[in-house]
Each structure stands twice: as structure tokens, then as C-alpha cells.
């Protein structure tokens, strides 16, 4: 028997407040749904983000041992994944890059099999997402950008070099002004200081993270955001709807239950898969989930390299990422400033070539053993972060992993996500073109080229761009959700984050995730006819910094 309307605590529970969850919260609230967002991380004010620059406990997310910040890294056998937890999700540690997918993405067989013209269908949602996130192109170019341009020319790709589109309010540097995006509905904003600290959360009011657009507006219009609420169970109700069980991430408090008509999962790939596997295989509450759950997990086929400039150099002024180029038709390269990323000095080592992971690891360790002083000077270098450039090289070439729900090797009484190679090509830990580009950058800057030790010694693919695991498919045999994001076998349950993406994007995925969530929300079932709706807000057309030309 279906509960009467008064029995529901809420119309829609959204799990997670990253790009998919933030869009869902705003658009479903505008449509007239009563919405609660459940976020396991903290609500971070500007003071908390500032403390993260000097206190690891305010920066790292490992709440069980007293680290209640926002940055986390999970290491699997084949891949290391980094991300952010807190109100705003991945946008906290996001560089603000807003790139659209290329034609290779739309040609992927897994997308074409859905029978949707995705390039046509996503186009208006990509444009809307770009406006909402304030996409602009800055004219600022510093020495780091000049070196990247020189590297592009050195590999014969100078014509492809240019500034990247960003979700940053440039305005007048350091000057606070009333909301320039949403006709006064948004918060006041401050012009970018070009400090290079985007990846540590922006406490200065410049980066367009989700707390300054979608989430701010969702709360303004009536959505409720409950921080420090970790969802641990989903239980379908006999008459439809769900009981959503939550607990506090670190305090020993009684569990809470929210009864909702519908549930939208947007906890990121790892959060969504953790919850769905637990409900299917441990709790037995979602028995009809597809057997493809956890499969078709992809990265952007990336490699991370670095260059340490000579002593006295300062390349830090600018946004974290400000320019890019394409060394070939399938490869995309960006530079990264990482001001405040103190842990990077312990994660880099000598640059070594080699396709075979084991042999490459031995060569790296041998180099360090023969020249321990060079590694010591790297770790203790003065002005390290002002001199450091991290180079991200991404490719459209496909790769695939599976994340499975198996016993933990550390705590065998508990099941956790574990990776395995699932056929095809595994995510790379070495890209020859990445080393080539990095050496060219080093030649221009006079710096030392470096590899990430997790890749060169650990044989891992390190990524912030994890995709898939609950992918779209025409039925339960091919995917976890349909092309409207509803879970096969469990009506009223939806997934609206990167885990639904069934193909490699080859570029930073934030804009695509946001656009997919905009499309999802536009197709979501209407609320009861008595619900109060409002005209959906849209941002004024974003204009590029300084030039004031529409993007």
C-alpha cells in the first residue's frame, strides 16, 4: 500500500552535492519538488578553506582519524583516485576548467547504442551549464604559459596552443562586488587574485564552485542541504518510494531515516558504487540492480608529470590551469599551478621512460639509489610550489577497469571496492608523449623534468577524472541506468553523476557532468500539480575577462 502524501518526509532526496547533485537540487526545487541534499562532508566556509593551506587536518578527509578537511585519495591495485568531499563536492578541489567533449566521445559505440543523438541533445545543456558556471577565457598569461607554448612549438603543435575556458570570476583583482551572474540572486563575488590556489578550494570568492551558483540558489529557493549526513542504506517501500538511512561520518550518533518519493544518487563514482553494492550484495535491499554494476570504469587515459624550475623562479601567478594544447589529434595537455599542495614534493621523482611497469619501477629506484642527493634536494627545495609546474596529459584512447565488491585485504570481515582489469586496455601509468612534452617544457624553463612516483614506481594510473561504473544502457544486461538516468529494476531511483558516463571524454569532465545533470533534471517526473514552481534561473551570458567578449 502506497503511503499517503503526509507520510513522505520529502519528495526527493539527492545524495551528494557535487556537479550532478547540485544541478539536481536546483532544478528539481525550481520544478516544485521538495528536496533534501545529503552530503557526508562538512560545510566549508572561507575560514576553513584558508586553514587547509597550513593544517593537514583541515585539508585531508579521513574523519576516522581526526582529519575532517575535504581532499582525499583512494588507492586501488590499478588506479589512484583523488577528489573532494564537502558541500560542493568535487568543485572544491576543481581547477575550474570547462571543456566540451570532442567528436570521439559522441562516436563511442556505448553512447550510439542508446539511440540518442547525444551531440545534438547535449548541446543546449552544455551551453546552459557553461553560463551557470560562469565560463570565461582570461587574457592573463604568465611565464608558465609561455613555457607550455614553447613546448607546444617544440613538438610541432604550436597552432593548437591557447587559453582554456574557466569557471572563474575575474572582475577587478581583489575587489568585491554584488552578484554579477544571477541578477542579484547569487552571492557577492571578488575578482580573482591569480594566486594559483584553485585546487585547495577558493576562500577568496573568485572560483565559481558550486556553493556560489547551483547550491546557493537551490537553498535560496527552498532546498535543504544537510552536511555531515552519510547515506548507508536505501530501502524500497512496498508502495513505492524509499527509506534512506544515514549516519554521522565520525560521531557515534543514532542513525536517521528519511522517507522520500524518489532518490537521486550523485555521490561521485566511488560513493555511488559503494552505496549500490552495499545495498545489493550486503543488505539485499536493491536486488534488481544490473550485473554490470561496477563495470566499464574509465579514466581519461591520463599521465601526470612535472617540472621544477631553477631556484629563484616564480611561475605561480595565474589560475591553476590557464592554457593547453593538442600534440596530436587524440591527446590534450594542460599545465597546473599547485600553490598550497605541500604533499607534491613527496610524490615526485626522476623522469624515466618505459612501457613495462616493473622494469620502469626498478629503473626509477635505481636512479634514486645512485643519486640520493638529487632526490633529497628535490624534497627539500626552497620555493618548491612557486617553481613547480604539473603537466596533465589526457588521451581519447579507451581504457577499462571493473570495481568489484570483495573482501578487504586489510579487514577481511568487511567488503570494499577493489579493482581488476576488465578486458581491453587498462588505464595507463606511462604515456610517452607526456614525457616528451614535459622534457620540452623543461628545456624552455631550464627546469628538471619529473614523474609522479605513484605512476613510475607504483604502476598506477592517477586520476581525478574517474568515470563509469553505473553506466547507461538500454536494459539491465547493458547498463545500470537508462538514458533518462533511472535505475533498471528500481523505479524512482536515479543516478546523476560521472558514474553514468559510458565512454572516455578525453578532457576534464566537469562541464559534461553538469550538462548531463541539466538534461536529466529536464526529463525528471513532474511534481504534484499543487506544487509551487518557479521560472528556472539562468545566468547572464558569461563574458571573457578583460576583453568582455561573450564566450
C-alpha positions as CSV (number, residue, x, y, z in Angstrom):
1,X,0.0,0.0,0.0
2,X,1.4,3.4,-1.0
3,X,1.9,5.8,1.9
4,X,-0.3,8.8,1.8
5,X,1.3,12.1,0.9
6,X,1.6,13.2,4.5
7,X,3.8,10.1,5.2
8,X,6.6,11.4,3.0
9,X,9.3,13.4,4.7
10,X,10.3,14.8,1.3
11,X,9.7,14.4,-2.4
12,X,13.3,13.9,-3.5
13,X,16.5,13.0,-1.6
14,X,19.7,13.9,-3.5
15,X,22.7,12.0,-2.3
16,X,25.9,14.1,-2.8
17,X,26.4,17.8,-3.6
18,X,28.9,17.7,-6.4
19,X,28.1,18.7,-10.0
20,X,25.3,16.2,-10.5
21,X,23.8,16.7,-7.1
22,X,24.0,20.5,-7.2
23,X,22.2,20.7,-10.6
24,X,19.6,18.2,-9.5
25,X,18.9,20.1,-6.2
26,X,18.4,23.5,-8.0
27,X,16.4,22.3,-11.0
28,X,14.1,19.9,-9.1
29,X,13.4,22.6,-6.5
30,X,12.5,25.1,-9.2
31,X,10.2,22.5,-10.7
32,X,8.2,22.4,-7.4
33,X,9.7,19.3,-5.7
34,X,10.6,19.4,-2.0
35,X,14.3,18.5,-2.0
36,X,16.8,17.4,0.7
37,X,20.5,17.1,-0.2
38,X,22.5,14.7,2.0
39,X,26.3,15.3,2.0
40,X,28.7,13.3,4.1
41,X,31.3,16.1,4.2
42,X,31.4,19.3,6.0
43,X,30.1,22.7,5.0
44,X,33.3,24.7,4.5
45,X,33.4,28.4,4.9
46,X,36.2,30.6,3.7
47,X,38.0,30.3,7.0
48,X,38.0,26.5,6.8
49,X,39.4,26.7,3.3
50,X,42.1,29.1,4.4
51,X,43.1,26.8,7.3
52,X,43.6,24.0,4.8
53,X,46.7,25.8,3.5
54,X,48.6,25.3,6.7
55,X,46.9,22.5,8.6
56,X,46.7,18.9,7.2
57,X,43.7,18.1,9.5
58,X,41.7,20.9,7.8
59,X,42.8,19.8,4.3
60,X,42.7,15.9,4.3
61,X,39.4,13.9,4.5
62,X,39.9,10.9,6.8
63,X,37.4,11.6,9.5
64,X,38.0,8.4,11.5
65,X,41.5,9.7,12.4
66,X,40.5,13.3,13.0
67,X,41.2,14.7,9.5
68,X,38.0,16.4,8.6
69,X,39.0,18.5,5.7
70,X,38.0,17.8,2.1
71,X,40.8,16.3,0.0
72,X,41.0,12.5,-0.3
73,X,42.9,9.9,-2.3
74,X,41.9,6.3,-2.6
75,X,44.5,3.8,-3.8
76,X,43.4,0.6,-5.7
77,X,45.5,-2.0,-7.3
78,X,45.5,-0.4,-10.7
79,X,44.5,3.2,-10.1
80,X,44.8,6.0,-7.6
81,X,41.8,8.4,-7.5
82,X,41.7,11.9,-6.0
83,X,38.7,14.0,-5.2
84,X,36.9,16.3,-2.7
85,X,34.3,15.7,0.0
86,X,32.2,18.5,1.4
87,X,29.3,20.8,0.4
88,X,30.2,21.4,-3.2
89,X,31.8,18.1,-3.8
90,X,34.5,17.9,-6.4
91,X,34.1,21.6,-7.2
92,X,36.1,22.4,-4.0
93,X,39.3,20.8,-5.5
94,X,38.4,21.7,-9.1
95,X,40.7,23.8,-11.3
96,X,37.6,25.4,-12.9
97,X,38.3,24.1,-16.4
98,X,35.2,23.9,-18.6
99,X,36.0,22.0,-21.8
100,X,33.4,20.4,-24.1
101,X,33.9,16.7,-25.2
102,X,35.2,16.1,-28.7
103,X,33.6,14.2,-31.6
104,X,35.4,10.9,-30.5
105,X,33.2,10.9,-27.3
106,X,29.9,11.1,-29.3
107,X,31.1,8.4,-31.7
108,X,31.7,5.9,-28.9
109,X,29.7,2.6,-29.5
110,X,28.4,2.6,-26.0
111,X,26.7,6.0,-26.5
112,X,25.5,5.3,-30.0
113,X,23.8,2.1,-28.8
114,X,21.4,4.2,-26.6
115,X,19.7,5.5,-29.8
116,X,20.1,9.2,-28.8
117,X,21.8,11.8,-30.9
118,X,23.9,12.9,-27.9
119,X,25.8,15.7,-29.7
120,X,22.6,17.4,-30.7
121,X,20.8,16.6,-27.4
122,X,23.6,17.8,-25.1
123,X,24.4,21.0,-27.0
124,X,21.8,23.3,-25.3
125,X,22.6,21.8,-21.9
126,X,26.3,22.3,-22.4
127,X,25.7,25.9,-23.1
128,X,23.4,26.4,-20.2
129,X,25.9,24.7,-17.8
130,X,28.6,26.9,-19.1
131,X,26.5,30.0,-18.4
132,X,25.6,28.8,-14.9
133,X,29.2,28.1,-14.1
134,X,30.4,31.4,-15.5
135,X,32.6,30.2,-18.3
136,X,35.1,32.8,-19.4
137,X,38.5,33.0,-21.2
138,X,41.2,35.1,-19.4
139,X,43.8,37.0,-21.2
140,X,46.3,36.6,-18.4
141,X,49.4,34.7,-19.5
142,X,52.4,34.2,-17.3
143,X,55.8,32.5,-17.6
144,X,54.4,29.1,-17.1
145,X,52.1,29.6,-20.0
146,X,55.0,30.8,-22.1
147,X,56.9,27.6,-21.4
148,X,53.9,25.5,-22.3
149,X,53.6,27.4,-25.6
150,X,57.3,26.7,-26.2
151,X,56.7,23.0,-25.5
152,X,53.8,23.0,-28.0
153,X,56.0,24.5,-30.7
154,X,58.8,22.1,-29.9
155,X,56.6,19.1,-30.6
156,X,55.1,20.7,-33.7
157,X,51.7,21.7,-32.2
158,X,52.1,25.4,-31.6
159,X,49.0,26.2,-33.6
160,X,46.8,24.3,-31.1
161,X,48.1,26.3,-28.1
162,X,45.7,28.7,-26.4
163,X,44.0,29.7,-23.1
164,X,41.4,27.4,-21.5
165,X,37.8,28.3,-20.7
166,X,37.4,28.7,-16.9
167,X,34.7,29.0,-14.3
168,X,36.3,32.0,-12.5
169,X,35.2,35.5,-11.8
170,X,38.0,37.8,-12.8
171,X,36.3,41.2,-12.4
172,X,38.7,43.6,-10.8
173,X,41.5,41.8,-8.9
174,X,40.7,41.6,-5.2
175,X,37.6,43.8,-5.4
176,X,34.3,42.5,-4.1
177,X,31.1,43.4,-5.9
178,X,27.4,42.4,-5.8
179,X,26.5,39.2,-7.7
180,X,27.5,39.6,-11.3
181,X,25.9,36.4,-12.6
182,X,22.3,35.9,-11.5
183,X,20.7,39.4,-11.3
184,X,21.4,39.7,-7.6
185,X,20.2,36.2,-6.7
186,X,23.7,34.9,-6.2
187,X,26.3,35.9,-3.6
188,X,28.8,38.8,-3.8
189,X,32.0,37.9,-5.7
190,X,35.6,39.0,-5.6
191,X,37.9,39.4,-8.6
192,X,40.5,36.7,-9.0
193,X,43.8,37.3,-7.2
194,X,45.7,35.0,-9.7
195,X,47.1,33.2,-6.7
196,X,47.2,29.7,-8.2
197,X,45.4,28.1,-5.3
198,X,42.3,26.8,-7.1
199,X,42.9,23.2,-6.2
200,X,42.8,23.9,-2.5
201,X,39.4,25.4,-2.6
202,X,39.0,29.2,-3.2
203,X,38.4,31.2,0.0
204,X,38.6,34.5,-1.9
205,X,35.2,34.5,-3.7
206,X,36.6,34.1,-7.2
207,X,36.3,30.5,-8.3
208,X,32.7,29.6,-9.4
209,X,32.5,26.5,-7.2
210,X,29.0,25.1,-6.7
211,X,28.4,26.8,-3.4
212,X,28.4,30.1,-5.4
213,X,25.9,29.1,-8.0
214,X,23.7,25.9,-8.1
215,X,23.8,25.1,-4.4
216,X,23.4,28.7,-3.3
217,X,20.4,29.2,-5.5
218,X,18.9,25.8,-4.5
219,X,19.0,26.8,-0.9
220,X,17.7,30.2,-1.6
221,X,14.6,28.7,-3.3
222,X,13.9,26.1,-0.6
223,X,16.1,23.1,-0.9
224,X,17.6,21.8,2.4
225,X,21.3,20.8,2.5
226,X,22.2,18.5,5.4
227,X,26.0,18.3,5.8
228,X,27.7,15.5,7.8
229,X,25.0,13.0,6.7
230,X,26.5,9.9,5.2
231,X,23.9,7.6,3.4
232,X,24.4,4.0,4.3
233,X,21.2,2.3,3.1
234,X,18.4,2.6,0.6
235,X,15.3,0.5,1.2
236,X,12.4,0.5,-1.3
237,X,9.0,0.8,0.3
238,X,6.2,-1.6,-0.6
239,X,4.0,1.1,-2.2
240,X,6.9,3.0,-3.9
241,X,9.5,5.4,-2.6
242,X,12.5,4.7,-0.4
243,X,13.7,4.9,3.2
244,X,17.1,6.5,3.2
245,X,19.3,5.6,6.2
246,X,22.0,7.9,7.3
247,X,24.7,8.1,9.9
248,X,27.2,10.8,11.1
249,X,30.6,10.2,9.4
250,X,32.6,10.3,12.6
251,X,30.3,10.8,15.6
252,X,28.7,7.9,17.4
253,X,25.1,9.1,16.9
254,X,21.8,7.3,16.3
255,X,21.1,6.5,12.7
256,X,18.4,8.6,11.0
257,X,15.9,7.7,8.3
258,X,14.3,10.0,5.6
259,X,11.3,8.7,3.6
260,X,11.3,10.1,0.0
261,X,9.2,9.6,-3.1
262,X,12.4,9.4,-5.2
263,X,16.1,9.3,-4.7
264,X,18.9,10.8,-6.9
265,X,22.4,9.4,-6.4
266,X,25.1,11.9,-7.1
267,X,27.8,10.8,-4.7
268,X,30.6,10.5,-7.3
269,X,31.7,7.3,-8.8
270,X,33.1,5.8,-5.7
271,X,30.4,7.0,-3.4
272,X,27.6,5.8,-5.7
273,X,29.2,2.4,-6.3
274,X,29.9,1.9,-2.5
275,X,26.3,2.5,-1.7
276,X,24.7,0.5,-4.6
277,X,27.0,-2.5,-4.0
278,X,26.3,-2.5,-0.2
279,X,22.5,-2.3,-0.8
280,X,22.5,-5.1,-3.4
281,X,25.1,-7.5,-2.0
282,X,25.2,-6.9,1.8
283,X,21.8,-5.5,2.8
284,X,19.8,-7.1,-0.1
285,X,17.6,-4.1,-0.4
286,X,18.2,-3.4,-4.1
287,X,18.3,-7.0,-5.5
288,X,17.3,-6.0,-9.1
289,X,20.5,-3.9,-9.8
290,X,22.2,-4.8,-13.0
291,X,25.0,-7.3,-13.1
292,X,27.0,-4.6,-14.9
293,X,27.3,-2.6,-11.7
294,X,31.0,-1.7,-11.2
295,X,32.0,-2.4,-14.8
296,X,33.0,0.0,-17.6
297,X,35.0,2.2,-15.2
298,X,37.3,4.6,-17.1
299,X,39.8,7.3,-16.6
300,X,40.7,10.0,-19.1
301,X,43.8,7.9,-20.0
302,X,46.0,10.5,-18.4
303,X,49.5,10.8,-17.1
304,X,50.8,13.3,-14.6
305,X,54.3,14.7,-15.0
306,X,56.1,17.8,-13.6
307,X,58.9,20.3,-14.0
308,X,60.8,22.0,-11.2
309,X,62.1,25.4,-12.4
310,X,65.5,26.7,-11.2
311,X,65.9,28.3,-7.8
312,X,64.5,31.8,-7.6
313,X,61.9,31.3,-10.4
314,X,58.3,32.0,-9.6
315,X,55.7,30.6,-12.0
316,X,52.8,30.7,-9.6
317,X,50.9,33.8,-10.7
318,X,47.7,32.8,-12.5
319,X,44.9,30.4,-12.2
320,X,45.7,26.8,-11.6
321,X,45.2,25.8,-15.2
322,X,45.3,28.6,-17.8
323,X,46.5,27.1,-21.1
324,X,46.5,24.0,-23.1
325,X,47.4,22.4,-26.5
326,X,47.0,19.2,-28.5
327,X,50.2,17.4,-29.5
328,X,48.1,15.1,-31.7
329,X,44.5,14.5,-32.6
330,X,43.9,12.3,-29.6
331,X,45.9,14.0,-26.9
332,X,45.3,17.0,-24.7
333,X,47.9,18.7,-22.4
334,X,47.4,21.3,-19.7
335,X,49.7,23.0,-17.2
336,X,48.9,23.2,-13.5
337,X,50.0,25.5,-10.7
338,X,49.6,23.8,-7.3
339,X,50.2,26.6,-4.8
340,X,49.5,25.1,-1.4
341,X,49.8,21.5,-2.5
342,X,52.6,20.8,0.1
343,X,52.3,17.0,-0.4
344,X,53.5,17.1,-4.0
345,X,57.2,17.4,-3.0
346,X,57.0,13.8,-1.6
347,X,55.3,12.4,-4.7
348,X,57.8,13.2,-7.4
349,X,60.9,11.6,-8.7
350,X,63.2,11.3,-11.7
351,X,61.8,11.1,-15.2
352,X,62.2,7.6,-16.6
353,X,60.8,6.0,-19.8
354,X,59.4,2.5,-20.0
355,X,56.2,0.8,-21.1
356,X,56.7,-2.2,-18.7
357,X,55.7,-1.1,-15.2
358,X,58.0,-3.5,-13.2
359,X,61.1,-2.6,-15.2
360,X,60.4,1.1,-15.0
361,X,59.9,0.9,-11.3
362,X,63.3,-0.7,-10.9
363,X,65.0,1.9,-13.1
364,X,63.4,4.7,-11.0
365,X,64.5,3.2,-7.7
366,X,68.0,2.6,-9.1
367,X,68.3,6.2,-10.2
368,X,67.3,7.4,-6.7
369,X,69.7,4.9,-5.1
370,X,72.6,6.1,-7.3
371,X,71.8,9.8,-6.7
372,X,70.1,10.1,-3.3
373,X,71.3,13.7,-3.0
374,X,69.3,14.7,-6.1
375,X,66.1,13.3,-4.6
376,X,66.9,14.9,-1.2
377,X,67.4,18.3,-2.9
378,X,64.0,17.8,-4.7
379,X,62.1,17.1,-1.5
380,X,63.8,20.0,0.4
381,X,63.8,22.5,-2.4
382,X,63.1,26.1,-1.4
383,X,60.2,27.8,-3.1
384,X,59.1,24.4,-4.3
385,X,55.5,25.2,-5.1
386,X,56.3,28.5,-6.8
387,X,58.7,26.8,-9.0
388,X,56.6,23.7,-9.8
389,X,54.6,23.0,-12.9
390,X,52.4,19.9,-13.0
391,X,51.6,18.7,-16.6
392,X,48.4,16.7,-17.2
393,X,48.3,14.7,-20.4
394,X,45.0,13.1,-21.4
395,X,44.1,10.9,-24.3
396,X,40.9,9.8,-26.0
397,X,42.2,6.2,-26.3
398,X,39.8,4.0,-24.4
399,X,40.6,2.0,-21.2
400,X,38.5,0.0,-18.8
401,X,38.5,-1.3,-15.3
402,X,36.0,-3.1,-13.1
403,X,35.4,-2.1,-9.5
404,X,34.1,-5.2,-7.6
405,X,32.7,-5.7,-4.1
406,X,35.1,-8.1,-2.5
407,X,36.7,-8.7,0.9
408,X,39.2,-6.2,2.1
409,X,42.8,-7.4,2.1
410,X,43.2,-5.5,5.4
411,X,39.9,-6.2,7.1
412,X,38.6,-9.5,5.6
413,X,35.4,-9.3,7.6
414,X,34.4,-6.3,5.5
415,X,33.8,-5.9,1.8
416,X,35.1,-2.9,-0.1
417,X,35.6,-1.8,-3.7
418,X,38.6,-3.5,-5.3
419,X,39.8,-3.0,-8.9
420,X,40.6,-5.5,-11.6
421,X,41.4,-5.3,-15.3
422,X,38.2,-5.9,-17.3
423,X,39.5,-6.5,-20.8
424,X,40.6,-4.0,-23.3
425,X,43.2,-1.6,-22.3
426,X,44.0,-0.8,-18.7
427,X,44.4,2.9,-17.6
428,X,47.9,3.9,-18.4
429,X,50.7,4.7,-15.9
430,X,53.0,5.8,-18.7
431,X,52.4,7.9,-21.8
432,X,55.5,8.5,-24.0
433,X,54.0,11.8,-25.3
434,X,53.7,13.0,-21.7
435,X,57.4,12.6,-21.1
436,X,58.2,14.2,-24.5
437,X,56.1,17.3,-23.8
438,X,57.5,17.6,-20.2
439,X,61.1,17.4,-21.4
440,X,60.3,20.2,-23.9
441,X,58.8,22.3,-21.1
442,X,61.9,21.7,-19.0
443,X,64.1,22.7,-21.9
444,X,62.2,26.0,-22.2
445,X,62.2,26.7,-18.4
446,X,65.7,25.3,-17.6
447,X,64.0,23.1,-15.0
448,X,64.1,19.4,-14.1
449,X,61.6,17.0,-15.6
450,X,59.9,14.7,-13.1
451,X,57.5,11.7,-13.0
452,X,54.8,11.0,-10.4
453,X,56.2,8.2,-8.2
454,X,52.7,6.6,-7.9
455,X,52.9,6.1,-11.7
456,X,56.6,5.4,-12.2
457,X,57.1,3.2,-9.2
458,X,53.6,2.1,-8.2
459,X,52.5,1.4,-11.8
460,X,49.2,3.2,-11.0
461,X,47.1,5.5,-13.2
462,X,46.5,8.6,-11.1
463,X,43.3,10.4,-11.9
464,X,40.8,13.0,-10.7
465,X,38.6,12.1,-13.7
466,X,37.1,8.7,-12.8
467,X,34.0,7.8,-15.0
468,X,31.5,5.0,-15.2
469,X,30.6,2.0,-13.0
470,X,26.8,2.6,-13.2
471,X,26.7,3.4,-16.9
472,X,23.7,4.0,-19.2
473,X,22.4,1.0,-21.1
474,X,19.3,0.1,-23.0
475,X,18.4,-2.6,-20.4
476,X,19.8,-4.4,-17.3
477,X,22.1,-6.5,-19.4
478,X,24.0,-3.5,-20.8
479,X,23.8,-0.9,-18.1
480,X,22.7,0.2,-14.6
481,X,20.5,3.1,-15.7
482,X,18.5,4.0,-18.8
483,X,19.1,7.1,-20.9
484,X,17.0,9.1,-18.5
485,X,19.2,8.0,-15.6
486,X,16.6,5.9,-13.9
487,X,17.9,2.6,-12.4
488,X,16.8,-0.5,-14.3
489,X,14.7,-2.7,-11.9
490,X,14.2,0.0,-9.3
491,X,11.8,2.7,-10.4
492,X,12.1,6.0,-8.6
493,X,15.9,5.6,-8.1
494,X,18.2,7.7,-10.3
495,X,21.9,8.3,-10.8
496,X,23.1,11.7,-12.0
497,X,26.9,11.8,-11.6
498,X,30.0,10.7,-13.6
499,X,29.3,7.0,-12.9
500,X,26.6,7.0,-15.7
501,X,29.1,8.1,-18.4
502,X,29.9,5.1,-20.6
503,X,32.8,6.5,-22.7
504,X,36.1,8.3,-22.3
505,X,35.8,12.1,-22.5
506,X,39.5,12.8,-23.1
507,X,39.1,16.2,-21.4
508,X,38.3,17.5,-17.9
509,X,34.7,16.1,-17.3
510,X,33.1,18.7,-15.1
511,X,31.2,20.6,-17.8
512,X,29.9,17.3,-19.3
513,X,28.7,16.0,-15.9
514,X,26.9,19.3,-15.3
515,X,25.3,19.2,-18.7
516,X,24.1,15.6,-18.3
517,X,22.6,16.6,-15.0
518,X,20.8,19.5,-16.6
519,X,19.4,17.2,-19.2
520,X,18.4,14.6,-16.5
521,X,16.6,17.3,-14.5
522,X,14.7,18.5,-17.6
523,X,13.3,14.9,-18.0
524,X,12.5,14.2,-14.4
525,X,8.9,13.4,-13.5
526,X,6.8,16.5,-12.6
527,X,5.7,17.1,-9.0
528,X,2.1,17.0,-7.9
529,X,0.0,19.6,-9.7
530,X,-0.4,21.6,-6.4
531,X,3.4,22.1,-6.1
532,X,4.7,25.7,-6.3
533,X,7.0,26.1,-9.3
534,X,9.3,29.0,-10.3
535,X,10.8,30.0,-13.6
536,X,14.2,28.3,-13.9
537,X,17.0,30.7,-13.3
538,X,19.7,31.1,-15.9
539,X,22.9,33.1,-15.7
540,X,23.6,36.1,-17.8
541,X,25.9,35.2,-20.8
542,X,29.4,35.0,-19.4
543,X,32.0,37.4,-20.8
544,X,35.6,36.8,-21.1
545,X,38.0,38.5,-18.7
546,X,39.2,42.0,-19.7
547,X,38.1,41.6,-23.3
548,X,34.4,41.4,-22.2
549,X,33.6,39.3,-25.3
550,X,31.0,36.6,-24.9
551,X,32.4,33.1,-24.7
